[in-house]
Amino acid sequence: MAGVGRRLGALIIDWLACMVISLAIFRTQVWTIAFFGAEAWLLTALTGFTLGKRLLGIRVARTDGRPVGLLSGLTRTILLLLVVPPLVLDKDMRGLHDKAARTIVLRL
């Protein structure tokens, strides 16, 4: 399982990257959350990685071994954006967003 430090680091990298994109395109940070949500959903659903996760050597996988997929990725992302579900962790370091999407974050 990936530790909290790597997860938080990946989140910060992803957020900063999305903020830079928002500032470059719109010259405002207002769209950062939209870019972040889209990045987290699509990249996690299709590849199991976001930019930050890839750089820090972690990935998201389904607990049944199948690819994350669009629906599980969307569920996970919506709950991630609510902030509280990722903060409620179990002994396996799975947040409520991971439990709902049936995913787990692993070190490579």
Backbone atoms as SQL, in Angstrom:
CREATE TABLE atoms (id INTEGER PRIMARY KEY, chain TEXT, resi INTEGER, resn TEXT, atom TEXT, x REAL, y REAL, z REAL);
INSERT INTO atoms VALUES
  (1, 'A', 1, 'MET', 'N', 0.836, -1.184, 0.000),
  (2, 'A', 1, 'MET', 'CA', 0.000, 0.000, 0.000),
  (3, 'A', 1, 'MET', 'C', 0.884, 1.253, 0.000),
  (4, 'A', 2, 'ALA', 'N', 0.377, 2.282, -0.617),
  (5, 'A', 2, 'ALA', 'CA', 1.089, 3.555, -0.640),
  (6, 'A', 2, 'ALA', 'C', 0.806, 4.313, 0.657),
  (7, 'A', 3, 'GLY', 'N', 1.827, 4.951, 1.173),
  (8, 'A', 3, 'GLY', 'CA', 1.689, 5.700, 2.407),
  (9, 'A', 3, 'GLY', 'C', 1.059, 7.072, 2.204),
  (10, 'A', 4, 'VAL', 'N', 0.712, 7.694, 3.297),
  (11, 'A', 4, 'VAL', 'CA', 0.058, 8.997, 3.268),
  (12, 'A', 4, 'VAL', 'C', 0.971, 10.056, 2.638),
  (13, 'A', 5, 'GLY', 'N', 2.267, 9.989, 2.914),
  (14, 'A', 5, 'GLY', 'CA', 3.202, 10.977, 2.380),
  (15, 'A', 5, 'GLY', 'C', 3.231, 10.995, 0.864),
  (16, 'A', 6, 'ARG', 'N', 3.327, 9.827, 0.257),
  (17, 'A', 6, 'ARG', 'CA', 3.333, 9.749, -1.213),
  (18, 'A', 6, 'ARG', 'C', 1.993, 10.204, -1.790),
  (19, 'A', 7, 'ARG', 'N', 0.920, 9.809, -1.139),
  (20, 'A', 7, 'ARG', 'CA', -0.414, 10.211, -1.618),
  (21, 'A', 7, 'ARG', 'C', -0.580, 11.718, -1.565),
  (22, 'A', 8, 'LEU', 'N', -0.192, 12.310, -0.454),
  (23, 'A', 8, 'LEU', 'CA', -0.298, 13.760, -0.298),
  (24, 'A', 8, 'LEU', 'C', 0.609, 14.480, -1.288),
  (25, 'A', 9, 'GLY', 'N', 1.822, 13.968, -1.466),
  (26, 'A', 9, 'GLY', 'CA', 2.740, 14.557, -2.439),
  (27, 'A', 9, 'GLY', 'C', 2.175, 14.516, -3.844),
  (28, 'A', 10, 'ALA', 'N', 1.578, 13.387, -4.219),
  (29, 'A', 10, 'ALA', 'CA', 0.971, 13.251, -5.547),
  (30, 'A', 10, 'ALA', 'C', -0.192, 14.228, -5.701),
  (31, 'A', 11, 'LEU', 'N', -0.988, 14.364, -4.667),
  (32, 'A', 11, 'LEU', 'CA', -2.110, 15.305, -4.697),
  (33, 'A', 11, 'LEU', 'C', -1.625, 16.738, -4.908),
  (34, 'A', 12, 'ILE', 'N', -0.570, 17.108, -4.217),
  (35, 'A', 12, 'ILE', 'CA', -0.014, 18.460, -4.350),
  (36, 'A', 12, 'ILE', 'C', 0.527, 18.683, -5.760),
  (37, 'A', 13, 'ILE', 'N', 1.253, 17.713, -6.294),
  (38, 'A', 13, 'ILE', 'CA', 1.783, 17.827, -7.659),
  (39, 'A', 13, 'ILE', 'C', 0.636, 17.980, -8.658),
  (40, 'A', 14, 'ASP', 'N', -0.388, 17.148, -8.523),
  (41, 'A', 14, 'ASP', 'CA', -1.537, 17.222, -9.433),
  (42, 'A', 14, 'ASP', 'C', -2.227, 18.579, -9.333),
  (43, 'A', 15, 'TRP', 'N', -2.436, 19.049, -8.110),
  (44, 'A', 15, 'TRP', 'CA', -3.119, 20.331, -7.922),
  (45, 'A', 15, 'TRP', 'C', -2.298, 21.467, -8.529),
  (46, 'A', 16, 'LEU', 'N', -0.989, 21.479, -8.278),
  (47, 'A', 16, 'LEU', 'CA', -0.140, 22.539, -8.826),
  (48, 'A', 16, 'LEU', 'C', -0.115, 22.511, -10.349),
  (49, 'A', 17, 'ALA', 'N', -0.052, 21.318, -10.927),
  (50, 'A', 17, 'ALA', 'CA', -0.067, 21.197, -12.392),
  (51, 'A', 17, 'ALA', 'C', -1.370, 21.746, -12.959),
  (52, 'A', 18, 'CYS', 'N', -2.482, 21.425, -12.328),
  (53, 'A', 18, 'CYS', 'CA', -3.779, 21.908, -12.796),
  (54, 'A', 18, 'CYS', 'C', -3.911, 23.417, -12.602),
  (55, 'A', 19, 'MET', 'N', -3.325, 23.940, -11.547),
  (56, 'A', 19, 'MET', 'CA', -3.334, 25.378, -11.320),
  (57, 'A', 19, 'MET', 'C', -2.531, 26.097, -12.400),
  (58, 'A', 20, 'VAL', 'N', -1.381, 25.561, -12.758),
  (59, 'A', 20, 'VAL', 'CA', -0.560, 26.148, -13.821),
  (60, 'A', 20, 'VAL', 'C', -1.327, 26.142, -15.144),
  (61, 'A', 21, 'ILE', 'N', -1.997, 25.036, -15.453),
  (62, 'A', 21, 'ILE', 'CA', -2.781, 24.950, -16.690),
  (63, 'A', 21, 'ILE', 'C', -3.904, 25.981, -16.672),
  (64, 'A', 22, 'SER', 'N', -4.609, 26.086, -15.558),
  (65, 'A', 22, 'SER', 'CA', -5.697, 27.049, -15.434),
  (66, 'A', 22, 'SER', 'C', -5.193, 28.478, -15.610),
  (67, 'A', 23, 'LEU', 'N', -4.076, 28.783, -14.975),
  (68, 'A', 23, 'LEU', 'CA', -3.503, 30.130, -15.103),
  (69, 'A', 23, 'LEU', 'C', -3.020, 30.403, -16.529),
  (70, 'A', 24, 'ALA', 'N', -2.436, 29.407, -17.167),
  (71, 'A', 24, 'ALA', 'CA', -1.921, 29.585, -18.529),
  (72, 'A', 24, 'ALA', 'C', -3.054, 29.812, -19.530),
  (73, 'A', 25, 'ILE', 'N', -4.146, 29.093, -19.358),
  (74, 'A', 25, 'ILE', 'CA', -5.243, 29.194, -20.322),
  (75, 'A', 25, 'ILE', 'C', -6.178, 30.362, -20.016),
  (76, 'A', 26, 'PHE', 'N', -6.586, 30.499, -18.763),
  (77, 'A', 26, 'PHE', 'CA', -7.615, 31.482, -18.397),
  (78, 'A', 26, 'PHE', 'C', -7.093, 32.660, -17.576),
  (79, 'A', 27, 'ARG', 'N', -5.839, 32.618, -17.176),
  (80, 'A', 27, 'ARG', 'CA', -5.236, 33.658, -16.335),
  (81, 'A', 27, 'ARG', 'C', -5.967, 33.842, -15.005),
  (82, 'A', 28, 'THR', 'N', -6.533, 32.739, -14.519),
  (83, 'A', 28, 'THR', 'CA', -7.200, 32.720, -13.222),
  (84, 'A', 28, 'THR', 'C', -7.134, 31.296, -12.667),
  (85, 'A', 29, 'GLN', 'N', -7.226, 31.184, -11.349),
  (86, 'A', 29, 'GLN', 'CA', -7.196, 29.867, -10.717),
  (87, 'A', 29, 'GLN', 'C', -8.589, 29.264, -10.566),
  (88, 'A', 30, 'VAL', 'N', -9.603, 29.971, -11.016),
  (89, 'A', 30, 'VAL', 'CA', -10.982, 29.538, -10.843),
  (90, 'A', 30, 'VAL', 'C', -11.222, 28.152, -11.429),
  (91, 'A', 31, 'TRP', 'N', -10.587, 27.832, -12.527),
  (92, 'A', 31, 'TRP', 'CA', -10.814, 26.560, -13.223),
  (93, 'A', 31, 'TRP', 'C', -9.929, 25.425, -12.716),
  (94, 'A', 32, 'THR', 'N', -9.099, 25.677, -11.730),
  (95, 'A', 32, 'THR', 'CA', -8.181, 24.655, -11.221),
  (96, 'A', 32, 'THR', 'C', -8.926, 23.401, -10.786),
  (97, 'A', 33, 'ILE', 'N', -10.005, 23.538, -10.053),
  (98, 'A', 33, 'ILE', 'CA', -10.718, 22.360, -9.562),
  (99, 'A', 33, 'ILE', 'C', -11.332, 21.554, -10.711),
  (100, 'A', 34, 'ALA', 'N', -11.766, 22.240, -11.769),
  (101, 'A', 34, 'ALA', 'CA', -12.314, 21.525, -12.928),
  (102, 'A', 34, 'ALA', 'C', -11.219, 20.721, -13.624),
  (103, 'A', 35, 'PHE', 'N', -10.052, 21.337, -13.811),
  (104, 'A', 35, 'PHE', 'CA', -8.935, 20.620, -14.421),
  (105, 'A', 35, 'PHE', 'C', -8.487, 19.467, -13.532),
  (106, 'A', 36, 'PHE', 'N', -8.442, 19.707, -12.218),
  (107, 'A', 36, 'PHE', 'CA', -8.037, 18.666, -11.287),
  (108, 'A', 36, 'PHE', 'C', -9.013, 17.490, -11.333),
  (109, 'A', 37, 'GLY', 'N', -10.301, 17.781, -11.298),
  (110, 'A', 37, 'GLY', 'CA', -11.304, 16.725, -11.352),
  (111, 'A', 37, 'GLY', 'C', -11.221, 15.917, -12.638),
  (112, 'A', 38, 'ALA', 'N', -11.047, 16.619, -13.752),
  (113, 'A', 38, 'ALA', 'CA', -10.938, 15.928, -15.042),
  (114, 'A', 38, 'ALA', 'C', -9.676, 15.071, -15.100),
  (115, 'A', 39, 'GLU', 'N', -8.569, 15.624, -14.621),
  (116, 'A', 39, 'GLU', 'CA', -7.303, 14.871, -14.625),
  (117, 'A', 39, 'GLU', 'C', -7.403, 13.640, -13.732),
  (118, 'A', 40, 'ALA', 'N', -7.911, 13.835, -12.518),
  (119, 'A', 40, 'ALA', 'CA', -8.015, 12.719, -11.575),
  (120, 'A', 40, 'ALA', 'C', -8.939, 11.638, -12.119),
  (121, 'A', 41, 'TRP', 'N', -10.061, 12.035, -12.685),
  (122, 'A', 41, 'TRP', 'CA', -11.023, 11.061, -13.203),
  (123, 'A', 41, 'TRP', 'C', -10.481, 10.320, -14.417),
  (124, 'A', 42, 'LEU', 'N', -10.123, 11.043, -15.451),
  (125, 'A', 42, 'LEU', 'CA', -9.769, 10.397, -16.711),
  (126, 'A', 42, 'LEU', 'C', -8.451, 9.625, -16.641),
  (127, 'A', 43, 'LEU', 'N', -7.427, 10.228, -16.060),
  (128, 'A', 43, 'LEU', 'CA', -6.139, 9.527, -15.998),
  (129, 'A', 43, 'LEU', 'C', -6.200, 8.318, -15.068),
  (130, 'A', 44, 'THR', 'N', -6.875, 8.458, -13.937),
  (131, 'A', 44, 'THR', 'CA', -7.003, 7.314, -13.034),
  (132, 'A', 44, 'THR', 'C', -7.835, 6.212, -13.689),
  (133, 'A', 45, 'ALA', 'N', -8.940, 6.591, -14.318),
  (134, 'A', 45, 'ALA', 'CA', -9.826, 5.601, -14.941),
  (135, 'A', 45, 'ALA', 'C', -9.144, 4.862, -16.080),
  (136, 'A', 46, 'LEU', 'N', -8.378, 5.572, -16.884),
  (137, 'A', 46, 'LEU', 'CA', -7.801, 4.972, -18.083),
  (138, 'A', 46, 'LEU', 'C', -6.425, 4.346, -17.874),
  (139, 'A', 47, 'THR', 'N', -5.636, 4.902, -16.944),
  (140, 'A', 47, 'THR', 'CA', -4.257, 4.414, -16.783),
  (141, 'A', 47, 'THR', 'C', -3.919, 3.951, -15.372),
  (142, 'A', 48, 'GLY', 'N', -4.703, 4.389, -14.373),
  (143, 'A', 48, 'GLY', 'CA', -4.384, 4.077, -12.980),
  (144, 'A', 48, 'GLY', 'C', -3.417, 5.080, -12.367),
  (145, 'A', 49, 'PHE', 'N', -2.985, 6.056, -13.171),
  (146, 'A', 49, 'PHE', 'CA', -2.025, 7.065, -12.711),
  (147, 'A', 49, 'PHE', 'C', -2.550, 8.466, -12.978),
  (148, 'A', 50, 'THR', 'N', -2.163, 9.395, -12.129),
  (149, 'A', 50, 'THR', 'CA', -2.222, 10.813, -12.457),
  (150, 'A', 50, 'THR', 'C', -0.763, 11.237, -12.611),
  (151, 'A', 51, 'LEU', 'N', -0.523, 12.450, -12.986),
  (152, 'A', 51, 'LEU', 'CA', 0.852, 12.939, -13.120),
  (153, 'A', 51, 'LEU', 'C', 1.607, 12.770, -11.802),
  (154, 'A', 52, 'GLY', 'N', 1.009, 13.221, -10.712),
  (155, 'A', 52, 'GLY', 'CA', 1.657, 13.140, -9.406),
  (156, 'A', 52, 'GLY', 'C', 1.896, 11.710, -8.957),
  (157, 'A', 53, 'LYS', 'N', 0.925, 10.850, -9.165),
  (158, 'A', 53, 'LYS', 'CA', 1.097, 9.445, -8.781),
  (159, 'A', 53, 'LYS', 'C', 2.222, 8.800, -9.568),
  (160, 'A', 54, 'ARG', 'N', 2.281, 9.085, -10.847),
  (161, 'A', 54, 'ARG', 'CA', 3.337, 8.505, -11.691),
  (162, 'A', 54, 'ARG', 'C', 4.721, 8.971, -11.214),
  (163, 'A', 55, 'LEU', 'N', 4.841, 10.256, -10.935),
  (164, 'A', 55, 'LEU', 'CA', 6.126, 10.800, -10.493),
  (165, 'A', 55, 'LEU', 'C', 6.564, 10.234, -9.142),
  (166, 'A', 56, 'LEU', 'N', 5.611, 9.929, -8.276),
  (167, 'A', 56, 'LEU', 'CA', 5.945, 9.429, -6.940),
  (168, 'A', 56, 'LEU', 'C', 5.855, 7.914, -6.812),
  (169, 'A', 57, 'GLY', 'N', 5.633, 7.233, -7.934),
  (170, 'A', 57, 'GLY', 'CA', 5.693, 5.775, -7.936),
  (171, 'A', 57, 'GLY', 'C', 4.544, 5.071, -7.260),
  (172, 'A', 58, 'ILE', 'N', 3.335, 5.614, -7.432),
  (173, 'A', 58, 'ILE', 'CA', 2.154, 4.940, -6.902),
  (174, 'A', 58, 'ILE', 'C', 1.103, 4.856, -8.006),
  (175, 'A', 59, 'ARG', 'N', 0.152, 3.950, -7.828),
  (176, 'A', 59, 'ARG', 'CA', -0.916, 3.807, -8.815),
  (177, 'A', 59, 'ARG', 'C', -2.193, 3.355, -8.132),
  (178, 'A', 60, 'VAL', 'N', -3.300, 3.586, -8.818),
  (179, 'A', 60, 'VAL', 'CA', -4.611, 3.150, -8.336),
  (180, 'A', 60, 'VAL', 'C', -4.978, 1.879, -9.087),
  (181, 'A', 61, 'ALA', 'N', -5.458, 0.884, -8.357),
  (182, 'A', 61, 'ALA', 'CA', -5.889, -0.379, -8.966),
  (183, 'A', 61, 'ALA', 'C', -7.206, -0.807, -8.339),
  (184, 'A', 62, 'ARG', 'N', -7.987, -1.546, -9.072),
  (185, 'A', 62, 'ARG', 'CA', -9.214, -2.121, -8.522),
  (186, 'A', 62, 'ARG', 'C', -8.834, -3.302, -7.637),
  (187, 'A', 63, 'THR', 'N', -9.611, -3.536, -6.625),
  (188, 'A', 63, 'THR', 'CA', -9.318, -4.642, -5.713),
  (189, 'A', 63, 'THR', 'C', -9.540, -5.994, -6.370),
  (190, 'A', 64, 'ASP', 'N', -10.327, -6.037, -7.439),
  (191, 'A', 64, 'ASP', 'CA', -10.559, -7.303, -8.137),
  (192, 'A', 64, 'ASP', 'C', -9.590, -7.526, -9.297),
  (193, 'A', 65, 'GLY', 'N', -8.626, -6.620, -9.459),
  (194, 'A', 65, 'GLY', 'CA', -7.606, -6.779, -10.490),
  (195, 'A', 65, 'GLY', 'C', -7.956, -6.201, -11.846),
  (196, 'A', 66, 'ARG', 'N', -9.205, -5.805, -12.054),
  (197, 'A', 66, 'ARG', 'CA', -9.598, -5.218, -13.326),
  (198, 'A', 66, 'ARG', 'C', -9.126, -3.771, -13.416),
  (199, 'A', 67, 'PRO', 'N', -9.084, -3.190, -14.624),
  (200, 'A', 67, 'PRO', 'CA', -8.757, -1.763, -14.760),
  (201, 'A', 67, 'PRO', 'C', -9.769, -0.917, -13.987),
  (202, 'A', 68, 'VAL', 'N', -9.348, 0.256, -13.548),
  (203, 'A', 68, 'VAL', 'CA', -10.220, 1.112, -12.737),
  (204, 'A', 68, 'VAL', 'C', -11.513, 1.418, -13.482),
  (205, 'A', 69, 'GLY', 'N', -11.441, 1.874, -14.704),
  (206, 'A', 69, 'GLY', 'CA', -12.636, 2.133, -15.504),
  (207, 'A', 69, 'GLY', 'C', -13.274, 3.478, -15.214),
  (208, 'A', 70, 'LEU', 'N', -14.106, 3.924, -16.149),
  (209, 'A', 70, 'LEU', 'CA', -14.695, 5.255, -16.061),
  (210, 'A', 70, 'LEU', 'C', -15.655, 5.427, -14.883),
  (211, 'A', 71, 'LEU', 'N', -16.509, 4.446, -14.614),
  (212, 'A', 71, 'LEU', 'CA', -17.478, 4.588, -13.533),
  (213, 'A', 71, 'LEU', 'C', -16.811, 4.580, -12.154),
  (214, 'A', 72, 'SER', 'N', -15.918, 3.637, -11.915),
  (215, 'A', 72, 'SER', 'CA', -15.200, 3.604, -10.628),
  (216, 'A', 72, 'SER', 'C', -14.316, 4.836, -10.480),
  (217, 'A', 73, 'GLY', 'N', -13.701, 5.253, -11.578),
  (218, 'A', 73, 'GLY', 'CA', -12.873, 6.455, -11.546),
  (219, 'A', 73, 'GLY', 'C', -13.681, 7.695, -11.217),
  (220, 'A', 74, 'LEU', 'N', -14.889, 7.779, -11.778),
  (221, 'A', 74, 'LEU', 'CA', -15.762, 8.921, -11.495),
  (222, 'A', 74, 'LEU', 'C', -16.221, 8.909, -10.041),
  (223, 'A', 75, 'THR', 'N', -16.622, 7.765, -9.546),
  (224, 'A', 75, 'THR', 'CA', -17.037, 7.640, -8.139),
  (225, 'A', 75, 'THR', 'C', -15.916, 8.082, -7.217),
  (226, 'A', 76, 'ARG', 'N', -14.726, 7.578, -7.478),
  (227, 'A', 76, 'ARG', 'CA', -13.558, 7.903, -6.657),
  (228, 'A', 76, 'ARG', 'C', -13.259, 9.399, -6.705),
  (229, 'A', 77, 'THR', 'N', -13.334, 9.989, -7.889),
  (230, 'A', 77, 'THR', 'CA', -13.001, 11.407, -8.050),
  (231, 'A', 77, 'THR', 'C', -14.025, 12.306, -7.373),
  (232, 'A', 78, 'ILE', 'N', -15.302, 12.010, -7.529),
  (233, 'A', 78, 'ILE', 'CA', -16.334, 12.827, -6.884),
  (234, 'A', 78, 'ILE', 'C', -16.144, 12.825, -5.370),
  (235, 'A', 79, 'LEU', 'N', -15.888, 11.658, -4.807),
  (236, 'A', 79, 'LEU', 'CA', -15.668, 11.576, -3.358),
  (237, 'A', 79, 'LEU', 'C', -14.357, 12.238, -2.946),
  (238, 'A', 80, 'LEU', 'N', -13.338, 12.153, -3.798),
  (239, 'A', 80, 'LEU', 'CA', -12.068, 12.833, -3.533),
  (240, 'A', 80, 'LEU', 'C', -12.281, 14.345, -3.455),
  (241, 'A', 81, 'LEU', 'N', -13.099, 14.885, -4.363),
  (242, 'A', 81, 'LEU', 'CA', -13.359, 16.322, -4.391),
  (243, 'A', 81, 'LEU', 'C', -14.164, 16.795, -3.179),
  (244, 'A', 82, 'LEU', 'N', -14.854, 15.881, -2.520),
  (245, 'A', 82, 'LEU', 'CA', -15.590, 16.242, -1.303),
  (246, 'A', 82, 'LEU', 'C', -14.658, 16.395, -0.098),
  (247, 'A', 83, 'VAL', 'N', -13.411, 16.022, -0.223),
  (248, 'A', 83, 'VAL', 'CA', -12.317, 16.174, 0.738),
  (249, 'A', 83, 'VAL', 'C', -12.402, 15.225, 1.937),
  (250, 'A', 84, 'VAL', 'N', -13.514, 15.128, 2.613),
  (251, 'A', 84, 'VAL', 'CA', -13.599, 14.323, 3.837),
  (252, 'A', 84, 'VAL', 'C', -13.412, 12.823, 3.587),
  (253, 'A', 85, 'PRO', 'N', -14.060, 12.216, 2.570),
  (254, 'A', 85, 'PRO', 'CA', -13.897, 10.767, 2.394),
  (255, 'A', 85, 'PRO', 'C', -12.444, 10.286, 2.302),
  (256, 'A', 86, 'PRO', 'N', -11.537, 11.019, 1.629),
  (257, 'A', 86, 'PRO', 'CA', -10.155, 10.539, 1.592),
  (258, 'A', 86, 'PRO', 'C', -9.443, 10.613, 2.945),
  (259, 'A', 87, 'LEU', 'N', -9.975, 11.410, 3.850),
  (260, 'A', 87, 'LEU', 'CA', -9.338, 11.560, 5.162),
  (261, 'A', 87, 'LEU', 'C', -9.716, 10.457, 6.143),
  (262, 'A', 88, 'VAL', 'N', -10.766, 9.719, 5.843),
  (263, 'A', 88, 'VAL', 'CA', -11.220, 8.627, 6.705),
  (264, 'A', 88, 'VAL', 'C', -10.585, 7.334, 6.188),
  (265, 'A', 89, 'LEU', 'N', -9.507, 6.901, 6.842),
  (266, 'A', 89, 'LEU', 'CA', -8.720, 5.760, 6.388),
  (267, 'A', 89, 'LEU', 'C', -8.954, 4.532, 7.259),
  (268, 'A', 90, 'ASP', 'N', -8.842, 3.360, 6.644),
  (269, 'A', 90, 'ASP', 'CA', -8.896, 2.119, 7.416),
  (270, 'A', 90, 'ASP', 'C', -7.475, 1.605, 7.645),
  (271, 'A', 91, 'LYS', 'N', -7.348, 0.405, 8.191),
  (272, 'A', 91, 'LYS', 'CA', -6.019, -0.136, 8.505),
  (273, 'A', 91, 'LYS', 'C', -5.181, -0.394, 7.254),
  (274, 'A', 92, 'ASP', 'N', -5.832, -0.561, 6.101),
  (275, 'A', 92, 'ASP', 'CA', -5.124, -0.776, 4.834),
  (276, 'A', 92, 'ASP', 'C', -4.844, 0.530, 4.095),
  (277, 'A', 93, 'MET', 'N', -5.050, 1.658, 4.768),
  (278, 'A', 93, 'MET', 'CA', -4.826, 2.988, 4.199),
  (279, 'A', 93, 'MET', 'C', -5.778, 3.294, 3.041),
  (280, 'A', 94, 'ARG', 'N', -6.950, 2.690, 3.059),
  (281, 'A', 94, 'ARG', 'CA', -7.963, 2.967, 2.041),
  (282, 'A', 94, 'ARG', 'C', -8.949, 3.977, 2.589),
  (283, 'A', 95, 'GLY', 'N', -9.114, 5.080, 1.859),
  (284, 'A', 95, 'GLY', 'CA', -10.103, 6.072, 2.241),
  (285, 'A', 95, 'GLY', 'C', -11.489, 5.627, 1.812),
  (286, 'A', 96, 'LEU', 'N', -12.492, 6.355, 2.260),
  (287, 'A', 96, 'LEU', 'CA', -13.869, 6.026, 1.881),
  (288, 'A', 96, 'LEU', 'C', -14.064, 6.122, 0.371),
  (289, 'A', 97, 'HIS', 'N', -13.319, 7.018, -0.280),
  (290, 'A', 97, 'HIS', 'CA', -13.431, 7.136, -1.734),
  (291, 'A', 97, 'HIS', 'C', -12.906, 5.874, -2.419),
  (292, 'A', 98, 'ASP', 'N', -11.850, 5.276, -1.871),
  (293, 'A', 98, 'ASP', 'CA', -11.327, 4.023, -2.424),
  (294, 'A', 98, 'ASP', 'C', -12.277, 2.857, -2.154),
  (295, 'A', 99, 'LYS', 'N', -12.858, 2.826, -0.972),
  (296, 'A', 99, 'LYS', 'CA', -13.793, 1.740, -0.653),
  (297, 'A', 99, 'LYS', 'C', -15.012, 1.788, -1.569),
  (298, 'A', 100, 'ALA', 'N', -15.561, 2.984, -1.778),
  (299, 'A', 100, 'ALA', 'CA', -16.746, 3.121, -2.631),
  (300, 'A', 100, 'ALA', 'C', -16.452, 2.723, -4.076),
  (301, 'A', 101, 'ALA', 'N', -15.244, 3.024, -4.545),
  (302, 'A', 101, 'ALA', 'CA', -14.868, 2.712, -5.928),
  (303, 'A', 101, 'ALA', 'C', -14.231, 1.327, -6.056),
  (304, 'A', 102, 'ARG', 'N', -14.063, 0.649, -4.919),
  (305, 'A', 102, 'ARG', 'CA', -13.401, -0.652, -4.889),
  (306, 'A', 102, 'ARG', 'C', -11.984, -0.573, -5.461),
  (307, 'A', 103, 'THR', 'N', -11.249, 0.451, -5.001),
  (308, 'A', 103, 'THR', 'CA', -9.877, 0.638, -5.468),
  (309, 'A', 103, 'THR', 'C', -8.924, 0.679, -4.280),
  (310, 'A', 104, 'ILE', 'N', -7.648, 0.614, -4.605),
  (311, 'A', 104, 'ILE', 'CA', -6.590, 0.703, -3.612),
  (312, 'A', 104, 'ILE', 'C', -5.411, 1.411, -4.268),
  (313, 'A', 105, 'VAL', 'N', -4.640, 2.155, -3.479),
  (314, 'A', 105, 'VAL', 'CA', -3.463, 2.842, -4.005),
  (315, 'A', 105, 'VAL', 'C', -2.226, 2.046, -3.604),
  (316, 'A', 106, 'LEU', 'N', -1.454, 1.651, -4.602),
  (317, 'A', 106, 'LEU', 'CA', -0.296, 0.788, -4.395),
  (318, 'A', 106, 'LEU', 'C', 1.005, 1.475, -4.789),
  (319, 'A', 107, 'ARG', 'N', 2.088, 1.087, -4.129),
  (320, 'A', 107, 'ARG', 'CA', 3.418, 1.517, -4.568),
  (321, 'A', 107, 'ARG', 'C', 3.828, 0.662, -5.732),
  (322, 'A', 108, 'LEU', 'N', 4.563, 1.237, -6.649),
  (323, 'A', 108, 'LEU', 'CA', 5.040, 0.481, -7.807),
  (324, 'A', 108, 'LEU', 'C', 6.189, -0.426, -7.422);
